[in-house]
């Protein structure tokens, strides 16, 4: 019995801006700051390789709302809307009825909702009353892959079942107006909002790439490198400059043993489905893979068109690859990094 990814759907919020149209808002935000600092911030935005990003809020709201209560209320309202849209889109794409789902996993780290999103989706789509719920929070950018791993383990233990993993994220809701740190600036330059849904199945007749293996890799003593600090103003970004160097140092340990236990090497991977955390990490991974004749063009394109949408982003990359006619037997490797510090991997066979 194998677990398959049946399809992926994505959904974007109503508001969007090209990076060039965000720059005037920086002038207002940075007013009173040193001119050299202002130029540096603009260069970070212009050089982030993000041409456009979406948001649940109009830019005027992003650059004016100070209250965590107000921002989180907008987050909760809009995540319910996005979650319902993206789950409905995925179900229609698969020609599944909502009541055929057995597991629902919702993923988000950019706001606080109790009850969690899955409770609202059960009511709005009339899912099964005995559907198994699992809200995944506090996992950051790795949460989309985490959700797939949890769903796969549910389904592997339960034949003839179906699961949905729904990721909804609004990093713009965490933007701190009074924080002029590099972590806040860099995150504002690379992040955007978005939602994605992955449908998985352990029914023999449902088709899609098989999940061959999955694994998590946890870095010791690196909790300080990435995450959020909960302040009176909201979720304050923590993003250490050590992240790219730490990934590079651990990269062989992250990939080689995982591939070896599946009797594979990097050269045997046809599609690297990599989370576009930002330009530096993308360039680093691209350099490590280029020597094997591999590319991460889909990862770079998702970063350019949408920015980093935290847990949803790698699923946008997966959707692009699955929308192509991938030859049977080719392999894909999903890879994301997140707070903890952690790396998580899923091996697929198309």
C-alpha positions as CSV (number, residue, x, y, z in Angstrom):
1,X,0.0,0.0,0.0
2,X,1.4,3.4,-1.1
3,X,0.6,6.9,-0.2
4,X,0.2,9.3,-3.1
5,X,0.0,13.1,-3.6
6,X,-3.1,13.5,-5.7
7,X,-2.8,17.2,-6.4
8,X,-1.8,20.6,-5.2
9,X,-3.8,23.9,-5.4
10,X,-2.7,27.4,-4.4
11,X,-4.5,30.6,-3.7
12,X,-3.4,34.2,-3.2
13,X,-4.9,37.1,-1.3
14,X,-6.6,40.0,-3.0
15,X,-3.9,42.7,-2.5
16,X,-0.6,42.6,-4.4
17,X,2.2,45.0,-5.3
18,X,5.3,44.8,-7.4
19,X,8.5,45.6,-5.5
20,X,9.0,48.8,-7.3
21,X,5.6,50.0,-6.0
22,X,6.5,49.1,-2.4
23,X,9.5,51.4,-2.4
24,X,7.4,54.6,-1.9
25,X,6.0,53.1,1.3
26,X,9.5,52.6,2.6
27,X,10.1,56.4,2.2
28,X,7.3,57.0,4.7
29,X,8.3,54.2,7.0
30,X,11.9,55.1,7.1
31,X,11.4,58.9,7.5
32,X,13.8,60.2,10.1
33,X,16.2,57.4,9.7
34,X,19.8,58.0,8.5
35,X,19.9,58.5,4.7
36,X,22.6,55.8,4.3
37,X,20.4,53.4,6.2
38,X,17.5,54.2,4.0
39,X,19.5,53.5,0.9
40,X,20.6,50.2,2.3
41,X,17.1,49.1,3.1
42,X,15.9,50.0,-0.5
43,X,18.8,48.0,-1.9
44,X,17.8,45.0,0.2
45,X,14.3,45.2,-1.3
46,X,15.5,45.7,-4.8
47,X,18.1,42.9,-4.6
48,X,15.8,40.3,-2.9
49,X,14.9,38.6,-6.3
50,X,11.2,39.1,-5.4
51,X,9.4,41.0,-8.2
52,X,5.9,40.8,-6.6
53,X,4.2,39.8,-3.4
54,X,0.6,39.3,-2.2
55,X,-0.9,40.4,1.1
56,X,-4.1,40.0,3.0
57,X,-3.9,43.8,3.7
58,X,-3.6,46.8,1.5
59,X,0.0,48.2,1.7
60,X,-1.4,51.3,3.5
61,X,-2.6,49.0,6.3
62,X,0.7,47.0,6.4
63,X,2.6,50.3,6.9
64,X,0.2,51.9,9.4
65,X,-1.4,49.3,11.7
66,X,0.5,49.1,15.0
67,X,-1.8,47.0,17.1
68,X,-1.2,43.2,17.3
69,X,-4.9,42.7,18.1
70,X,-6.0,44.4,14.9
71,X,-3.4,42.6,12.7
72,X,-4.3,39.3,14.2
73,X,-8.0,39.8,13.7
74,X,-7.4,40.5,10.0
75,X,-5.1,37.4,9.9
76,X,-7.8,35.2,11.4
77,X,-10.6,36.5,9.1
78,X,-8.6,36.2,5.9
79,X,-7.0,32.8,6.7
80,X,-10.5,31.3,7.0
81,X,-11.4,32.8,3.6
82,X,-8.1,31.6,1.9
83,X,-8.3,28.2,3.6
84,X,-11.8,27.6,2.3
85,X,-10.9,28.8,-1.2
86,X,-7.8,26.7,-1.6
87,X,-9.3,23.5,-0.1
88,X,-12.4,23.8,-2.4
89,X,-10.1,24.4,-5.4
90,X,-8.1,21.2,-4.6
91,X,-11.2,19.1,-4.0
92,X,-12.7,20.2,-7.3
93,X,-9.4,19.6,-9.1
94,X,-9.4,16.0,-7.8
95,X,-13.2,15.6,-8.3
96,X,-13.5,14.6,-4.6
97,X,-16.5,15.4,-2.4
98,X,-15.6,17.2,0.9
99,X,-17.1,14.4,2.9
100,X,-14.6,11.9,1.5
101,X,-11.8,13.4,3.6
102,X,-10.7,11.5,6.6
103,X,-7.9,13.7,7.9
104,X,-7.4,17.5,7.9
105,X,-4.1,19.1,8.7
106,X,-3.9,22.9,8.8
107,X,-0.6,24.7,8.9
108,X,0.2,28.3,9.9
109,X,2.7,30.2,12.0
110,X,2.0,33.8,11.3
111,X,-0.9,34.4,13.6
112,X,-3.0,32.9,16.4
113,X,-6.4,31.2,16.0
114,X,-8.2,29.2,18.6
115,X,-10.2,27.3,17.4
116,X,-7.8,26.6,14.6
117,X,-8.6,26.9,10.9
118,X,-9.6,23.3,10.5
119,X,-12.6,23.8,12.8
120,X,-14.0,26.5,10.5
121,X,-13.4,24.4,7.4
122,X,-15.3,21.4,8.9
123,X,-18.3,23.6,9.3
124,X,-18.2,25.6,6.0
125,X,-17.5,22.6,3.8
126,X,-19.5,20.1,5.9
127,X,-16.6,17.7,6.4
128,X,-17.2,14.4,8.3
129,X,-18.1,14.8,11.9
130,X,-15.5,12.2,12.8
131,X,-12.7,13.7,10.6
132,X,-9.3,13.7,12.4
133,X,-7.9,17.2,13.0
134,X,-4.3,18.2,13.3
135,X,-3.4,21.9,13.5
136,X,0.4,22.4,12.9
137,X,1.8,25.6,14.3
138,X,5.2,27.0,15.3
139,X,7.0,25.1,12.5
140,X,7.6,28.1,10.3
141,X,8.8,27.6,6.7
142,X,9.1,23.8,7.2
143,X,5.5,23.4,8.1
144,X,4.3,22.4,4.6
145,X,6.6,19.5,4.4
146,X,5.9,18.6,8.1
147,X,2.2,18.4,7.2
148,X,2.9,16.1,4.3
149,X,5.0,13.8,6.6
150,X,2.2,13.7,9.2
151,X,-0.4,13.0,6.6
152,X,1.7,10.3,5.0
153,X,2.1,8.5,8.4
154,X,-1.7,8.7,9.0
155,X,-2.5,7.2,5.6
156,X,0.2,4.6,5.7
157,X,-1.3,3.2,8.9
158,X,-4.8,3.4,7.4
159,X,-5.5,2.1,3.9
160,X,-8.3,3.6,1.8
161,X,-8.3,7.0,3.5
162,X,-7.8,10.5,2.2
163,X,-6.1,13.6,3.7
164,X,-5.8,17.3,3.1
165,X,-2.9,19.5,4.2
166,X,-3.8,23.2,4.1
167,X,-1.2,25.8,4.6
168,X,-2.2,29.5,5.1
169,X,0.3,32.2,5.9
170,X,0.5,36.0,6.2
171,X,4.0,37.1,7.0
172,X,2.9,40.7,6.2
173,X,0.7,40.5,9.3
174,X,3.8,40.1,11.4
175,X,5.6,43.2,10.0
176,X,6.8,45.4,12.9
177,X,6.5,49.1,12.3
178,X,8.8,50.1,15.2
179,X,11.5,47.5,14.5
180,X,14.3,48.7,12.2
181,X,16.4,45.6,12.8
182,X,17.9,43.7,9.8
183,X,15.8,40.7,10.6
184,X,12.5,42.7,10.2
185,X,13.8,44.4,7.1
186,X,15.0,41.3,5.4
187,X,11.9,39.4,6.2
188,X,9.7,42.3,4.9
189,X,11.8,42.3,1.7
190,X,11.5,38.6,1.0
191,X,8.1,37.5,2.4
192,X,4.6,37.5,1.0
193,X,1.2,35.9,1.8
194,X,-0.3,32.9,0.3
195,X,-2.1,29.5,0.8
196,X,-1.7,26.0,-0.6
197,X,-3.5,22.7,-0.3
198,X,-2.1,19.2,-0.9
199,X,-4.5,16.2,-1.2
200,X,-3.1,12.8,-0.3
201,X,-4.6,9.3,-0.6
202,X,-4.0,5.7,0.4
203,X,-6.7,4.4,-2.0
204,X,-5.1,2.2,-4.7
205,X,-7.1,3.8,-7.5
206,X,-6.1,7.4,-6.6
207,X,-3.2,8.5,-8.8
208,X,-0.2,10.8,-8.2
209,X,3.4,10.7,-7.2
210,X,4.2,8.2,-4.5
211,X,5.8,9.2,-1.2
212,X,8.8,6.8,-1.1
213,X,10.4,8.1,2.1
214,X,10.4,11.0,4.5
215,X,12.7,12.2,7.3
216,X,13.5,15.1,9.6
217,X,16.9,16.4,10.5
218,X,17.4,18.5,13.6
219,X,20.4,20.8,14.2
220,X,21.6,20.7,17.7
221,X,21.8,24.0,19.7
222,X,20.5,26.2,16.9
223,X,17.1,27.3,18.3
224,X,18.2,30.9,18.2
225,X,18.6,31.1,14.5
226,X,15.0,31.4,13.3
227,X,11.5,32.0,14.7
228,X,9.3,34.6,16.3
229,X,9.5,36.4,19.6
230,X,6.0,37.2,20.9
231,X,6.0,40.9,22.0
232,X,3.3,43.4,22.9
233,X,3.4,44.5,19.2
234,X,3.0,41.0,17.8
235,X,5.3,38.4,16.4
236,X,8.8,39.8,16.0
237,X,11.0,38.0,13.4
238,X,14.2,36.2,14.5
239,X,16.5,35.5,11.5
240,X,20.1,34.9,12.2
241,X,22.8,35.7,9.6
242,X,24.3,32.2,10.4
243,X,21.4,30.4,8.6
244,X,23.0,30.0,5.1
245,X,26.4,29.0,6.5
246,X,24.8,26.5,8.8
247,X,22.8,24.9,6.0
248,X,26.0,24.7,3.8
249,X,27.9,23.0,6.6
250,X,25.2,20.4,7.2
251,X,24.1,19.9,3.6
252,X,26.0,16.6,3.1
253,X,24.6,15.2,6.3
254,X,21.1,16.3,5.4
255,X,21.0,14.7,2.0
256,X,23.5,11.9,1.5
257,X,22.4,9.4,4.3
258,X,18.8,10.0,3.4
259,X,19.4,9.2,-0.3
260,X,21.7,6.3,0.5
261,X,19.1,4.5,2.6
262,X,17.0,4.6,-0.6
263,X,19.9,3.4,-2.7
264,X,20.2,6.8,-4.5
265,X,22.6,9.6,-5.1
266,X,22.0,13.3,-5.8
267,X,22.5,12.5,-9.5
268,X,19.4,10.2,-9.4
269,X,17.1,13.1,-8.3
270,X,15.3,14.6,-11.3
271,X,13.4,17.4,-9.5
272,X,14.6,19.3,-6.5
273,X,11.4,20.8,-4.9
274,X,13.2,23.3,-2.7
275,X,11.7,25.9,-0.4
276,X,12.8,29.4,-1.6
277,X,13.8,30.8,1.8
278,X,15.5,33.8,0.3
279,X,18.1,34.8,-2.3
280,X,21.1,33.7,-0.3
281,X,19.8,30.3,0.5
282,X,18.5,29.8,-3.0
283,X,21.9,30.7,-4.5
284,X,23.7,28.4,-2.0
285,X,21.6,25.4,-2.9
286,X,21.7,26.2,-6.6
287,X,25.5,26.2,-6.4
288,X,25.6,22.8,-4.6
289,X,23.3,21.2,-7.1
290,X,24.5,22.8,-10.4
291,X,27.6,20.6,-10.4
292,X,25.3,17.6,-10.8
293,X,23.5,19.2,-13.7
294,X,20.4,20.0,-11.6
295,X,18.5,23.2,-11.5
296,X,16.0,24.8,-9.1
297,X,14.4,27.1,-11.7
298,X,10.9,26.5,-10.3
299,X,12.1,27.5,-6.8
300,X,13.6,30.7,-8.2
301,X,10.4,31.5,-10.2
302,X,8.2,31.0,-7.1
303,X,10.4,33.4,-5.1
304,X,10.3,36.0,-7.9
305,X,6.5,35.8,-8.4
306,X,5.3,35.5,-4.8
307,X,8.2,35.8,-2.4
308,X,8.6,33.5,0.6
309,X,5.2,32.6,1.9
310,X,6.5,30.5,4.8
311,X,5.1,27.0,5.0
312,X,3.0,27.4,1.8
313,X,6.0,28.2,-0.5
314,X,7.4,24.8,-1.2
315,X,3.9,23.6,-2.1
316,X,3.8,26.3,-4.9
317,X,7.0,24.7,-6.2
318,X,5.5,21.3,-6.0
319,X,2.4,22.5,-7.9
320,X,4.5,23.9,-10.7
321,X,6.3,20.6,-11.2
322,X,3.2,18.5,-10.9
323,X,1.5,20.7,-13.5
324,X,4.1,19.5,-16.0
325,X,4.0,16.1,-17.6
326,X,6.6,14.4,-15.5
327,X,7.7,11.1,-17.0
328,X,6.8,8.0,-15.0
329,X,9.6,6.8,-12.7
330,X,11.3,10.2,-12.3
331,X,12.1,11.2,-8.7
332,X,11.6,14.4,-6.8
333,X,13.0,15.5,-3.5
334,X,11.2,18.0,-1.3
335,X,13.4,20.0,1.1
336,X,12.6,22.8,3.5
337,X,14.3,24.4,6.5
338,X,12.6,25.9,9.6
339,X,12.8,26.9,13.2
340,X,14.3,24.5,15.6
341,X,16.6,24.6,13.5
342,X,15.4,21.7,11.3
343,X,15.5,20.4,7.8
344,X,12.8,18.1,6.5
345,X,12.7,15.9,3.4
346,X,10.2,13.9,1.3
347,X,11.2,11.6,-1.5
348,X,8.7,11.2,-4.3
349,X,8.4,8.9,-7.3
350,X,6.3,10.1,-10.2
